[in-house]
Amino acid sequence: MIVKNPKFEISAVSPKQYPTKNLPEVVLAGKSNVRKIFFYKYINK
């Protein structure tokens, strides 16, 4: 997959907050936050 023009849309904690747009979803899971934080910072340049 090639990601072009990534954009952080929302961090939702309840279904009412889910985006209504038909957007692709990405899930970041793992034990360490280091790589997840790097990815988050990368898409929010």
MODELLER restraints for C-alpha pairs under 7 A, 6 or more apart:
rsr = mdl.restraints
at = mdl.atoms
rsr.add(forms.Gaussian(group=physical.xy_distance, feature=features.Distance(at['CA:6:A'], at['CA:43:A']), mean=5.41, stdev=0.5))
rsr.add(forms.Gaussian(group=physical.xy_distance, feature=features.Distance(at['CA:7:A'], at['CA:43:A']), mean=6.02, stdev=0.5))
rsr.add(forms.Gaussian(group=physical.xy_distance, feature=features.Distance(at['CA:7:A'], at['CA:44:A']), mean=6.57, stdev=0.5))
rsr.add(forms.Gaussian(group=physical.xy_distance, feature=features.Distance(at['CA:8:A'], at['CA:43:A']), mean=6.88, stdev=0.5))
rsr.add(forms.Gaussian(group=physical.xy_distance, feature=features.Distance(at['CA:8:A'], at['CA:44:A']), mean=6.65, stdev=0.5))
rsr.add(forms.Gaussian(group=physical.xy_distance, feature=features.Distance(at['CA:12:A'], at['CA:18:A']), mean=5.83, stdev=0.5))
rsr.add(forms.Gaussian(group=physical.xy_distance, feature=features.Distance(at['CA:28:A'], at['CA:36:A']), mean=6.43, stdev=0.5))
